[in-house]
Amino acid sequence: MTPSETWGEDFLVPADAEVVIEGEAPPGVRESQNPFGEISGHYQGRMLAPVIEVTAICFRNNAIMQGLMPGHAEHIILGGLPKEGSVYWAMKKVVPEVTAVHLPHSGMGRFSAHIALDKRTFRDVTVAA
């Protein structure tokens, strides 16, 4: 960790970061945002959102910074993968037979799920007609 450009020793930032953007989000200050595309491919309506007043930008030589376009494959995959684990463990608590969860690209990694179950535990279940 190293002192920040803006607040010095009072606020430490990762010394090996690719990029550090320092700033303040003043309480109650909002600006109009949107319409931008959302992950589902729809546009969001305009809304008020918090702002950040940037005080410093620091970066190392040849820094790597990656941006994502909402609703494109990379955004869907990066958002869906951690959700698979969350859905798996939440379901596993209620349905112990769950063996795997996949949130497919077709559901934007959020809106549909493929859930695998261990069917062996259901063999002796009789369904009343």
Secondary structure as GFF3:
##gff-version 3
##sequence-region A 1 129
A	DSSP	beta_strand	2	4	.	.	.	ID=ss1
A	DSSP	beta_strand	8	13	.	.	.	ID=ss2
A	DSSP	beta_strand	19	24	.	.	.	ID=ss3
A	DSSP	beta_strand	30	33	.	.	.	ID=ss4
A	DSSP	beta_strand	47	50	.	.	.	ID=ss5
A	DSSP	beta_strand	53	59	.	.	.	ID=ss6
A	DSSP	alpha_helix	73	94	.	.	.	ID=ss7
A	DSSP	beta_strand	98	102	.	.	.	ID=ss8
A	DSSP	three_ten_helix	105	107	.	.	.	ID=ss9
A	DSSP	beta_strand	114	117	.	.	.	ID=ss10
A	DSSP	three_ten_helix	119	122	.	.	.	ID=ss11
###
